[in-house]
Amino acid sequence: FVCGAAVQWLRDGLGLFEQSRDVEALAREVKDTGGIEFVPALTGLGAPYWKAEARGTITGLTRGTTKAHLAR
């Protein structure tokens, strides 16, 4: 539902990379997410039912978390 907007937010909002296409190379720098879970409900949650009041979340952060883990 919002994957493209999530990549745009990672680029423009967090400044993790310069161009949207760079997200793939960044994600390939790590073998897995390192336990990170990202729910990109940046404008609400679209599935299984629309919930406009839902908000995004990132869980599983540690001191070892990198931007590559988030991109993955």
All heavy atoms as a GROMACS GRO file, in nm:
protein
  543
    1PHE      N    1   0.081  -0.121   0.000
    1PHE     CA    2   0.000   0.000   0.000
    1PHE      C    3   0.085   0.127   0.000
    1PHE      O    4   0.055   0.221  -0.068
    1PHE     CB    5  -0.096  -0.002   0.120
    1PHE     CG    6  -0.172   0.124   0.140
    1PHE    CD1    7  -0.272   0.159   0.052
    1PHE    CD2    8  -0.144   0.208   0.244
    1PHE    CE1    9  -0.343   0.277   0.068
    1PHE    CE2   10  -0.214   0.325   0.263
    1PHE     CZ   11  -0.314   0.359   0.175
    2VAL      N   12   0.193   0.127   0.076
    2VAL     CA   13   0.268   0.251   0.094
    2VAL      C   14   0.418   0.232   0.074
    2VAL      O   15   0.497   0.316   0.114
    2VAL     CB   16   0.236   0.312   0.233
    2VAL    CG1   17   0.303   0.233   0.342
    2VAL    CG2   18   0.274   0.457   0.241
    3CYS      N   19   0.458   0.124   0.011
    3CYS     CA   20   0.602   0.094  -0.001
    3CYS      C   21   0.680   0.206  -0.069
    3CYS      O   22   0.788   0.244  -0.022
    3CYS     CB   23   0.624  -0.037  -0.074
    3CYS     SG   24   0.577  -0.179   0.026
    4GLY      N   25   0.628   0.260  -0.178
    4GLY     CA   26   0.698   0.368  -0.246
    4GLY      C   27   0.713   0.491  -0.159
    4GLY      O   28   0.818   0.554  -0.156
    5ALA      N   29   0.607   0.524  -0.085
    5ALA     CA   30   0.613   0.639   0.005
    5ALA      C   31   0.710   0.614   0.120
    5ALA      O   32   0.776   0.706   0.167
    5ALA     CB   33   0.474   0.671   0.059
    6ALA      N   34   0.718   0.489   0.165
    6ALA     CA   35   0.812   0.456   0.273
    6ALA      C   36   0.956   0.475   0.225
    6ALA      O   37   1.039   0.530   0.298
    6ALA     CB   38   0.789   0.313   0.321
    7VAL      N   39   0.986   0.431   0.104
    7VAL     CA   40   1.120   0.450   0.048
    7VAL      C   41   1.149   0.600   0.033
    7VAL      O   42   1.258   0.646   0.066
    7VAL     CB   43   1.136   0.376  -0.087
    7VAL    CG1   44   1.265   0.416  -0.157
    7VAL    CG2   45   1.131   0.225  -0.066
    8GLN      N   46   1.050   0.675  -0.012
    8GLN     CA   47   1.066   0.820  -0.025
    8GLN      C   48   1.094   0.883   0.111
    8GLN      O   49   1.179   0.971   0.124
    8GLN     CB   50   0.941   0.881  -0.088
    8GLN     CG   51   0.953   1.028  -0.115
    8GLN     CD   52   0.827   1.084  -0.180
    8GLN    OE1   53   0.718   1.027  -0.168
    8GLN    NE2   54   0.842   1.194  -0.250
    9TRP      N   55   1.025   0.838   0.216
    9TRP     CA   56   1.047   0.891   0.351
    9TRP      C   57   1.187   0.856   0.401
    9TRP      O   58   1.255   0.939   0.462
    9TRP     CB   59   0.941   0.836   0.446
    9TRP     CG   60   0.963   0.876   0.588
    9TRP    CD1   61   0.944   1.001   0.642
    9TRP    CD2   62   1.010   0.793   0.694
    9TRP    NE1   63   0.976   0.998   0.777
    9TRP    CE2   64   1.016   0.872   0.811
    9TRP    CE3   65   1.045   0.659   0.703
    9TRP    CZ2   66   1.057   0.821   0.933
    9TRP    CZ3   67   1.085   0.608   0.824
    9TRP    CH2   68   1.092   0.689   0.938
   10LEU      N   69   1.232   0.733   0.375
   10LEU     CA   70   1.368   0.696   0.415
   10LEU      C   71   1.471   0.785   0.346
   10LEU      O   72   1.572   0.822   0.404
   10LEU     CB   73   1.395   0.549   0.381
   10LEU     CG   74   1.318   0.444   0.460
   10LEU    CD1   75   1.341   0.306   0.401
   10LEU    CD2   76   1.356   0.447   0.607
   11ARG      N   77   1.441   0.821   0.220
   11ARG     CA   78   1.531   0.908   0.143
   11ARG      C   79   1.523   1.052   0.189
   11ARG      O   80   1.623   1.113   0.226
   11ARG     CB   81   1.494   0.898  -0.006
   11ARG     CG   82   1.584   0.980  -0.098
   11ARG     CD   83   1.525   0.993  -0.236
   11ARG     NE   84   1.406   1.078  -0.229
   11ARG     CZ   85   1.309   1.075  -0.320
   11ARG    NH1   86   1.315   0.993  -0.423
   11ARG    NH2   87   1.205   1.156  -0.308
   12ASP      N   88   1.402   1.110   0.187
   12ASP     CA   89   1.386   1.254   0.213
   12ASP      C   90   1.376   1.287   0.362
   12ASP      O   91   1.432   1.386   0.406
   12ASP     CB   92   1.260   1.306   0.142
   12ASP     CG   93   1.266   1.288  -0.008
   12ASP    OD1   94   1.376   1.269  -0.064
   12ASP    OD2   95   1.158   1.292  -0.071
   13GLY      N   96   1.304   1.205   0.436
   13GLY     CA   97   1.282   1.234   0.578
   13GLY      C   98   1.400   1.200   0.666
   13GLY      O   99   1.434   1.274   0.757
   14LEU      N  100   1.464   1.086   0.637
   14LEU     CA  101   1.577   1.043   0.719
   14LEU      C  102   1.712   1.062   0.651
   14LEU      O  103   1.815   1.054   0.717
   14LEU     CB  104   1.561   0.895   0.757
   14LEU     CG  105   1.439   0.861   0.843
   14LEU    CD1  106   1.442   0.714   0.880
   14LEU    CD2  107   1.435   0.947   0.968
   15GLY      N  108   1.712   1.084   0.520
   15GLY     CA  109   1.837   1.107   0.448
   15GLY      C  110   1.928   0.986   0.442
   15GLY      O  111   2.050   1.000   0.443
   16LEU      N  112   1.869   0.865   0.434
   16LEU     CA  113   1.951   0.743   0.436
   16LEU      C  114   2.023   0.719   0.304
   16LEU      O  115   2.123   0.647   0.302
   16LEU     CB  116   1.865   0.622   0.469
   16LEU     CG  117   1.798   0.622   0.606
   16LEU    CD1  118   1.732   0.487   0.631
   16LEU    CD2  119   1.897   0.652   0.717
   17PHE      N  120   1.974   0.775   0.195
   17PHE     CA  121   2.037   0.760   0.063
   17PHE      C  122   1.991   0.876  -0.024
   17PHE      O  123   1.898   0.948   0.012
   17PHE     CB  124   2.002   0.624  -0.001
   17PHE     CG  125   1.860   0.581   0.020
   17PHE    CD1  126   1.759   0.624  -0.062
   17PHE    CD2  127   1.828   0.498   0.126
   17PHE    CE1  128   1.628   0.586  -0.040
   17PHE    CE2  129   1.698   0.458   0.149
   17PHE     CZ  130   1.596   0.503   0.064
   18GLU      N  131   2.059   0.895  -0.138
   18GLU     CA  132   2.030   1.010  -0.222
   18GLU      C  133   1.919   0.987  -0.324
   18GLU      O  134   1.841   1.076  -0.352
   18GLU     CB  135   2.157   1.056  -0.295
   18GLU     CG  136   2.256   1.121  -0.200
   18GLU     CD  137   2.366   1.193  -0.273
   18GLU    OE1  138   2.347   1.231  -0.391
   18GLU    OE2  139   2.472   1.213  -0.212
   19GLN      N  140   1.915   0.867  -0.382
   19GLN     CA  141   1.813   0.836  -0.482
   19GLN      C  142   1.738   0.712  -0.437
   19GLN      O  143   1.797   0.620  -0.377
   19GLN     CB  144   1.876   0.813  -0.618
   19GLN     CG  145   1.945   0.937  -0.672
   19GLN     CD  146   2.004   0.915  -0.810
   19GLN    OE1  147   2.042   0.803  -0.844
   19GLN    NE2  148   2.010   1.020  -0.889
   20SER      N  149   1.609   0.706  -0.471
   20SER     CA  150   1.527   0.592  -0.427
   20SER      C  151   1.585   0.458  -0.470
   20SER      O  152   1.581   0.362  -0.396
   20SER     CB  153   1.384   0.607  -0.481
   20SER     OG  154   1.321   0.717  -0.421
   21ARG      N  155   1.643   0.454  -0.588
   21ARG     CA  156   1.699   0.328  -0.636
   21ARG      C  157   1.816   0.279  -0.550
   21ARG      O  158   1.852   0.162  -0.554
   21ARG     CB  159   1.740   0.340  -0.782
   21ARG     CG  160   1.855   0.434  -0.805
   21ARG     CD  161   1.898   0.436  -0.950
   21ARG     NE  162   2.005   0.531  -0.969
   21ARG     CZ  163   2.006   0.622  -1.064
   21ARG    NH1  164   1.909   0.630  -1.151
   21ARG    NH2  165   2.108   0.704  -1.074
   22ASP      N  166   1.875   0.367  -0.471
   22ASP     CA  167   1.988   0.330  -0.386
   22ASP      C  168   1.946   0.242  -0.268
   22ASP      O  169   2.031   0.182  -0.204
   22ASP     CB  170   2.057   0.456  -0.332
   22ASP     CG  171   2.117   0.542  -0.443
   22ASP    OD1  172   2.145   0.489  -0.552
   22ASP    OD2  173   2.134   0.663  -0.418
   23VAL      N  174   1.816   0.235  -0.239
   23VAL     CA  175   1.769   0.155  -0.125
   23VAL      C  176   1.807   0.008  -0.142
   23VAL      O  177   1.841  -0.059  -0.045
   23VAL     CB  178   1.618   0.172  -0.100
   23VAL    CG1  179   1.534   0.105  -0.206
   23VAL    CG2  180   1.581   0.120   0.038
   24GLU      N  181   1.804  -0.044  -0.264
   24GLU     CA  182   1.836  -0.185  -0.286
   24GLU      C  183   1.981  -0.216  -0.252
   24GLU      O  184   2.010  -0.313  -0.182
   24GLU     CB  185   1.805  -0.225  -0.430
   24GLU     CG  186   1.830  -0.373  -0.454
   24GLU     CD  187   1.792  -0.418  -0.593
   24GLU    OE1  188   1.747  -0.337  -0.675
   24GLU    OE2  189   1.810  -0.537  -0.621
   25ALA      N  190   2.072  -0.135  -0.300
   25ALA     CA  191   2.214  -0.157  -0.271
   25ALA      C  192   2.241  -0.146  -0.122
   25ALA      O  193   2.317  -0.225  -0.065
   25ALA     CB  194   2.301  -0.058  -0.348
   26LEU      N  195   2.178  -0.049  -0.056
   26LEU     CA  196   2.194  -0.032   0.088
   26LEU      C  197   2.143  -0.156   0.162
   26LEU      O  198   2.209  -0.207   0.252
   26LEU     CB  199   2.120   0.093   0.134
   26LEU     CG  200   2.129   0.128   0.282
   26LEU    CD1  201   2.274   0.147   0.326
   26LEU    CD2  202   2.047   0.252   0.311
   27ALA      N  203   2.027  -0.205   0.123
   27ALA     CA  204   1.968  -0.323   0.188
   27ALA      C  205   2.055  -0.447   0.170
   27ALA      O  206   2.062  -0.532   0.259
   27ALA     CB  207   1.829  -0.349   0.133
   28ARG      N  208   2.125  -0.456   0.059
   28ARG     CA  209   2.211  -0.573   0.033
   28ARG      C  210   2.341  -0.572   0.113
   28ARG      O  211   2.415  -0.670   0.113
   28ARG     CB  212   2.241  -0.582  -0.116
   28ARG     CG  213   2.121  -0.625  -0.197
   28ARG     CD  214   2.155  -0.628  -0.344
   28ARG     NE  215   2.037  -0.658  -0.421
   28ARG     CZ  216   2.026  -0.763  -0.500
   28ARG    NH1  217   2.125  -0.847  -0.514
   28ARG    NH2  218   1.915  -0.782  -0.568
   29GLU      N  219   2.368  -0.462   0.183
   29GLU     CA  220   2.490  -0.455   0.264
   29GLU      C  221   2.483  -0.544   0.388
   29GLU      O  222   2.586  -0.573   0.449
   29GLU     CB  223   2.515  -0.310   0.308
   29GLU     CG  224   2.558  -0.219   0.196
   29GLU     CD  225   2.583  -0.076   0.243
   29GLU    OE1  226   2.587  -0.052   0.366
   29GLU    OE2  227   2.600   0.011   0.155
   30VAL      N  228   2.364  -0.589   0.424
   30VAL     CA  229   2.346  -0.676   0.540
   30VAL      C  230   2.271  -0.801   0.498
   30VAL      O  231   2.193  -0.800   0.404
   30VAL     CB  232   2.272  -0.604   0.656
   30VAL    CG1  233   2.359  -0.494   0.715
   30VAL    CG2  234   2.139  -0.547   0.610
   31LYS      N  235   2.295  -0.912   0.571
   31LYS     CA  236   2.234  -1.040   0.532
   31LYS      C  237   2.089  -1.053   0.576
   31LYS      O  238   2.014  -1.133   0.523
   31LYS     CB  239   2.314  -1.156   0.586
   31LYS     CG  240   2.317  -1.164   0.737
   31LYS     CD  241   2.395  -1.283   0.788
   31LYS     CE  242   2.394  -1.277   0.940
   31LYS     NZ  243   2.402  -1.402   1.003
   32ASP      N  244   2.049  -0.974   0.677
   32ASP     CA  245   1.911  -0.978   0.725
   32ASP      C  246   1.877  -0.845   0.790
   32ASP      O  247   1.958  -0.753   0.791
   32ASP     CB  248   1.889  -1.094   0.823
   32ASP     CG  249   1.982  -1.088   0.944
   32ASP    OD1  250   2.012  -0.977   0.992
   32ASP    OD2  251   2.024  -1.195   0.990
   33THR      N  252   1.759  -0.835   0.845
   33THR     CA  253   1.714  -0.708   0.905
   33THR      C  254   1.773  -0.684   1.042
   33THR      O  255   1.753  -0.576   1.098
   33THR     CB  256   1.560  -0.705   0.918
   33THR    OG1  257   1.521  -0.805   1.012
   33THR    CG2  258   1.493  -0.725   0.785
   34GLY      N  259   1.842  -0.781   1.099
   34GLY     CA  260   1.896  -0.765   1.232
   34GLY      C  261   1.787  -0.754   1.338
   34GLY      O  262   1.809  -0.696   1.444
   35GLY      N  263   1.669  -0.806   1.307
   35GLY     CA  264   1.559  -0.802   1.402
   35GLY      C  265   1.471  -0.678   1.392
   35GLY      O  266   1.374  -0.664   1.467
   36ILE      N  267   1.500  -0.590   1.298
   36ILE     CA  268   1.421  -0.469   1.279
   36ILE      C  269   1.289  -0.504   1.212
   36ILE      O  270   1.286  -0.579   1.116
   36ILE     CB  271   1.496  -0.367   1.189
   36ILE    CG1  272   1.625  -0.324   1.254
   36ILE    CG2  273   1.409  -0.246   1.156
   36ILE    CD1  274   1.608  -0.255   1.384
   37GLU      N  275   1.181  -0.446   1.264
   37GLU     CA  276   1.051  -0.455   1.198
   37GLU      C  277   0.998  -0.314   1.182
   37GLU      O  278   0.993  -0.237   1.277
   37GLU     CB  279   0.954  -0.540   1.281
   37GLU     CG  280   0.998  -0.685   1.285
   37GLU     CD  281   0.894  -0.778   1.342
   37GLU    OE1  282   0.775  -0.740   1.348
   37GLU    OE2  283   0.932  -0.889   1.379
   38PHE      N  284   0.962  -0.280   1.059
   38PHE     CA  285   0.916  -0.147   1.024
   38PHE      C  286   0.774  -0.157   0.971
   38PHE      O  287   0.750  -0.224   0.871
   38PHE     CB  288   1.010  -0.087   0.918
   38PHE     CG  289   0.969   0.045   0.859
   38PHE    CD1  290   0.900   0.140   0.932
   38PHE    CD2  291   1.003   0.075   0.729
   38PHE    CE1  292   0.864   0.263   0.877
   38PHE    CE2  293   0.968   0.197   0.672
   38PHE     CZ  294   0.899   0.290   0.746
   39VAL      N  295   0.680  -0.096   1.039
   39VAL     CA  296   0.542  -0.090   0.993
   39VAL      C  297   0.523   0.052   0.938
   39VAL      O  298   0.513   0.147   1.015
   39VAL     CB  299   0.442  -0.117   1.108
   39VAL    CG1  300   0.299  -0.105   1.058
   39VAL    CG2  301   0.467  -0.254   1.169
   40PRO      N  302   0.522   0.067   0.806
   40PRO     CA  303   0.518   0.200   0.745
   40PRO      C  304   0.378   0.258   0.735
   40PRO      O  305   0.332   0.297   0.628
   40PRO     CB  306   0.580   0.176   0.608
   40PRO     CG  307   0.538   0.037   0.574
   40PRO     CD  308   0.539  -0.038   0.705
   41ALA      N  309   0.308   0.266   0.847
   41ALA     CA  310   0.173   0.325   0.847
   41ALA      C  311   0.187   0.476   0.856
   41ALA      O  312   0.138   0.540   0.950
   41ALA     CB  313   0.092   0.268   0.964
   42LEU      N  314   0.254   0.535   0.759
   42LEU     CA  315   0.287   0.677   0.763
   42LEU      C  316   0.166   0.766   0.736
   42LEU      O  317   0.164   0.883   0.774
   42LEU     CB  318   0.398   0.707   0.662
   42LEU     CG  319   0.526   0.624   0.682
   42LEU    CD1  320   0.624   0.650   0.569
   42LEU    CD2  321   0.588   0.650   0.817
   43THR      N  322   0.065   0.711   0.669
   43THR     CA  323  -0.059   0.785   0.643
   43THR      C  324  -0.179   0.701   0.684
   43THR      O  325  -0.285   0.709   0.625
   43THR     CB  326  -0.072   0.822   0.494
   43THR    OG1  327  -0.066   0.703   0.415
   43THR    CG2  328   0.038   0.916   0.452
   44GLY      N  329  -0.161   0.617   0.783
   44GLY     CA  330  -0.265   0.524   0.826
   44GLY      C  331  -0.230   0.384   0.784
   44GLY      O  332  -0.127   0.360   0.721
   45LEU      N  333  -0.315   0.291   0.818
   45LEU     CA  334  -0.293   0.150   0.785
   45LEU      C  335  -0.396   0.107   0.683
   45LEU      O  336  -0.516   0.126   0.705
   45LEU     CB  337  -0.303   0.066   0.913
   45LEU     CG  338  -0.254  -0.077   0.907
   45LEU    CD1  339  -0.108  -0.084   0.866
   45LEU    CD2  340  -0.274  -0.144   1.042
   46GLY      N  341  -0.351   0.050   0.572
   46GLY     CA  342  -0.441   0.017   0.462
   46GLY      C  343  -0.495  -0.123   0.462
   46GLY      O  344  -0.589  -0.153   0.390
   47ALA      N  345  -0.436  -0.214   0.537
   47ALA     CA  346  -0.481  -0.353   0.533
   47ALA      C  347  -0.467  -0.416   0.670
   47ALA      O  348  -0.375  -0.380   0.744
   47ALA     CB  349  -0.398  -0.431   0.431
   48PRO      N  350  -0.551  -0.503   0.710
   48PRO     CA  351  -0.662  -0.558   0.631
   48PRO      C  352  -0.781  -0.464   0.621
   48PRO      O  353  -0.865  -0.481   0.534
   48PRO     CB  354  -0.700  -0.685   0.706
   48PRO     CG  355  -0.664  -0.656   0.848
   48PRO     CD  356  -0.542  -0.566   0.841
   49TYR      N  357  -0.790  -0.364   0.709
   49TYR     CA  358  -0.897  -0.264   0.701
   49TYR      C  359  -0.836  -0.126   0.719
   49TYR      O  360  -0.741  -0.109   0.795
   49TYR     CB  361  -1.002  -0.288   0.811
   49TYR     CG  362  -1.059  -0.426   0.807
   49TYR    CD1  363  -1.016  -0.523   0.898
   49TYR    CD2  364  -1.153  -0.461   0.711
   49TYR    CE1  365  -1.068  -0.652   0.892
   49TYR    CE2  366  -1.204  -0.589   0.705
   49TYR     CZ  367  -1.161  -0.684   0.796
   49TYR     OH  368  -1.211  -0.810   0.790
   50TRP      N  369  -0.889  -0.027   0.651
   50TRP     CA  370  -0.836   0.108   0.659
   50TRP      C  371  -0.852   0.164   0.800
   50TRP      O  372  -0.959   0.161   0.857
   50TRP     CB  373  -0.906   0.198   0.559
   50TRP     CG  374  -0.858   0.339   0.568
   50TRP    CD1  375  -0.926   0.446   0.618
   50TRP    CD2  376  -0.730   0.388   0.531
   50TRP    NE1  377  -0.849   0.558   0.613
   50TRP    CE2  378  -0.726   0.526   0.560
   50TRP    CE3  379  -0.616   0.329   0.476
   50TRP    CZ2  380  -0.615   0.604   0.535
   50TRP    CZ3  381  -0.506   0.408   0.451
   50TRP    CH2  382  -0.506   0.544   0.481
   51LYS      N  383  -0.740   0.211   0.855
   51LYS     CA  384  -0.740   0.278   0.985
   51LYS      C  385  -0.656   0.404   0.971
   51LYS      O  386  -0.533   0.400   0.981
   51LYS     CB  387  -0.682   0.188   1.094
   51LYS     CG  388  -0.772   0.070   1.129
   51LYS     CD  389  -0.722  -0.001   1.251
   51LYS     CE  390  -0.764   0.083   1.368
   51LYS     NZ  391  -0.765   0.018   1.495
   52ALA      N  392  -0.722   0.514   0.946
   52ALA     CA  393  -0.652   0.641   0.922
   52ALA      C  394  -0.571   0.687   1.043
   52ALA      O  395  -0.470   0.755   1.028
   52ALA     CB  396  -0.752   0.749   0.883
   53GLU      N  397  -0.613   0.648   1.163
   53GLU     CA  398  -0.545   0.694   1.285
   53GLU      C  399  -0.420   0.611   1.319
   53GLU      O  400  -0.345   0.647   1.409
   53GLU     CB  401  -0.641   0.696   1.404
   53GLU     CG  402  -0.687   0.560   1.450
   53GLU     CD  403  -0.802   0.500   1.368
   53GLU    OE1  404  -0.846   0.558   1.269
   53GLU    OE2  405  -0.848   0.392   1.406
   54ALA      N  406  -0.398   0.501   1.250
   54ALA     CA  407  -0.280   0.417   1.276
   54ALA      C  408  -0.153   0.494   1.245
   54ALA      O  409  -0.149   0.578   1.155
   54ALA     CB  410  -0.287   0.289   1.194
   55ARG      N  411  -0.048   0.466   1.318
   55ARG     CA  412   0.082   0.530   1.297
   55ARG      C  413   0.189   0.424   1.280
   55ARG      O  414   0.179   0.314   1.332
   55ARG     CB  415   0.117   0.622   1.415
   55ARG     CG  416   0.024   0.739   1.428
   55ARG     CD  417   0.039   0.832   1.306
   55ARG     NE  418  -0.060   0.938   1.304
   55ARG     CZ  419  -0.164   0.942   1.221
   55ARG    NH1  420  -0.182   0.845   1.133
   55ARG    NH2  421  -0.248   1.042   1.222
   56GLY      N  422   0.295   0.462   1.211
   56GLY     CA  423   0.404   0.370   1.186
   56GLY      C  424   0.487   0.343   1.310
   56GLY      O  425   0.481   0.416   1.409
   57THR      N  426   0.566   0.236   1.301
   57THR     CA  427   0.652   0.200   1.412
   57THR      C  428   0.775   0.126   1.361
   57THR      O  429   0.770   0.061   1.257
   57THR     CB  430   0.576   0.114   1.516
   57THR    OG1  431   0.659   0.092   1.628
   57THR    CG2  432   0.533  -0.019   1.458
   58ILE      N  433   0.883   0.140   1.434
   58ILE     CA  434   1.006   0.065   1.408
   58ILE      C  435   1.042  -0.001   1.540
   58ILE      O  436   1.057   0.067   1.642
   58ILE     CB  437   1.121   0.156   1.361
   58ILE    CG1  438   1.083   0.229   1.233
   58ILE    CG2  439   1.249   0.073   1.341
   58ILE    CD1  440   1.181   0.338   1.192
   59THR      N  441   1.057  -0.133   1.539
   59THR     CA  442   1.092  -0.207   1.660
   59THR      C  443   1.218  -0.289   1.637
   59THR      O  444   1.257  -0.313   1.523
   59THR     CB  445   0.978  -0.300   1.706
   59THR    OG1  446   0.957  -0.400   1.605
   59THR    CG2  447   0.850  -0.224   1.730
   60GLY      N  448   1.278  -0.332   1.745
   60GLY     CA  449   1.395  -0.419   1.737
   60GLY      C  450   1.528  -0.347   1.728
   60GLY      O  451   1.630  -0.408   1.698
   61LEU      N  452   1.528  -0.217   1.753
   61LEU     CA  453   1.652  -0.140   1.743
   61LEU      C  454   1.752  -0.179   1.852
   61LEU      O  455   1.713  -0.203   1.967
   61LEU     CB  456   1.622   0.010   1.758
   61LEU     CG  457   1.531   0.071   1.652
   61LEU    CD1  458   1.495   0.213   1.690
   61LEU    CD2  459   1.598   0.068   1.517
   62THR      N  460   1.877  -0.188   1.814
   62THR     CA  461   1.987  -0.210   1.908
   62THR      C  462   2.100  -0.114   1.870
   62THR      O  463   2.092  -0.044   1.768
   62THR     CB  464   2.042  -0.354   1.901
   62THR    OG1  465   2.110  -0.371   1.775
   62THR    CG2  466   1.931  -0.457   1.917
   63ARG      N  467   2.206  -0.116   1.948
   63ARG     CA  468   2.322  -0.032   1.913
   63ARG      C  469   2.389  -0.079   1.786
   63ARG      O  470   2.463  -0.006   1.722
   63ARG     CB  471   2.422  -0.030   2.028
   63ARG     CG  472   2.368   0.053   2.144
   63ARG     CD  473   2.472   0.073   2.247
   63ARG     NE  474   2.586   0.144   2.187
   63ARG     CZ  475   2.660   0.231   2.249
   63ARG    NH1  476   2.635   0.262   2.374
   63ARG    NH2  477   2.761   0.289   2.190
   64GLY      N  478   2.363  -0.203   1.747
   64GLY     CA  479   2.421  -0.257   1.624
   64GLY      C  480   2.338  -0.229   1.500
   64GLY      O  481   2.379  -0.262   1.389
   65THR      N  482   2.222  -0.167   1.517
   65THR     CA  483   2.135  -0.136   1.403
   65THR      C  484   2.199  -0.030   1.316
   65THR      O  485   2.250   0.070   1.366
   65THR     CB  486   1.998  -0.086   1.454
   65THR    OG1  487   1.936  -0.188   1.532
   65THR    CG2  488   1.908  -0.052   1.337
   66THR      N  489   2.195  -0.052   1.184
   66THR     CA  490   2.246   0.045   1.088
   66THR      C  491   2.135   0.085   0.991
   66THR      O  492   2.029   0.022   0.988
   66THR     CB  493   2.364  -0.013   1.007
   66THR    OG1  494   2.312  -0.117   0.922
   66THR    CG2  495   2.473  -0.066   1.098
   67LYS      N  496   2.162   0.185   0.912
   67LYS     CA  497   2.063   0.226   0.812
   67LYS      C  498   2.039   0.114   0.712
   67LYS      O  499   1.929   0.102   0.655
   67LYS     CB  500   2.104   0.355   0.743
   67LYS     CG  501   2.232   0.350   0.664
   67LYS     CD  502   2.263   0.488   0.608
   67LYS     CE  503   2.390   0.487   0.524
   67LYS     NZ  504   2.415   0.620   0.466
   68ALA      N  505   2.137   0.029   0.690
   68ALA     CA  506   2.119  -0.084   0.599
   68ALA      C  507   2.015  -0.182   0.654
   68ALA      O  508   1.937  -0.239   0.578
   68ALA     CB  509   2.252  -0.156   0.576
   69HIS      N  510   2.013  -0.202   0.785
   69HIS     CA  511   1.912  -0.290   0.845
   69HIS      C  512   1.772  -0.233   0.822
   69HIS      O  513   1.678  -0.307   0.790
   69HIS     CB  514   1.938  -0.308   0.994
   69HIS     CG  515   2.059  -0.389   1.024
   69HIS    ND1  516   2.174  -0.331   1.071
   69HIS    CD2  517   2.085  -0.519   1.010
   69HIS    CE1  518   2.266  -0.425   1.087
   69HIS    NE2  519   2.214  -0.540   1.051
   70LEU      N  520   1.757  -0.104   0.839
   70LEU     CA  521   1.628  -0.040   0.818
   70LEU      C  522   1.586  -0.047   0.672
   70LEU      O  523   1.470  -0.075   0.641
   70LEU     CB  524   1.631   0.104   0.868
   70LEU     CG  525   1.499   0.178   0.868
   70LEU    CD1  526   1.392   0.103   0.946
   70LEU    CD2  527   1.518   0.317   0.926
   71ALA      N  528   1.678  -0.027   0.583
   71ALA     CA  529   1.648  -0.035   0.439
   71ALA      C  530   1.607  -0.177   0.400
   71ALA      O  531   1.518  -0.197   0.318
   71ALA     CB  532   1.769   0.008   0.357
   72ARG      N  533   1.670  -0.273   0.461
   72ARG     CA  534   1.638  -0.414   0.430
   72ARG      C  535   1.498  -0.446   0.472
   72ARG      O  536   1.423  -0.514   0.405
   72ARG     CB  537   1.738  -0.505   0.500
   72ARG     CG  538   1.713  -0.650   0.476
   72ARG     CD  539   1.817  -0.704   0.389
   72ARG     NE  540   1.784  -0.839   0.352
   72ARG     CZ  541   1.863  -0.915   0.282
   72ARG    NH1  542   1.978  -0.867   0.244
   72ARG    NH2  543   1.828  -1.033   0.247
   0.00000   0.00000   0.00000
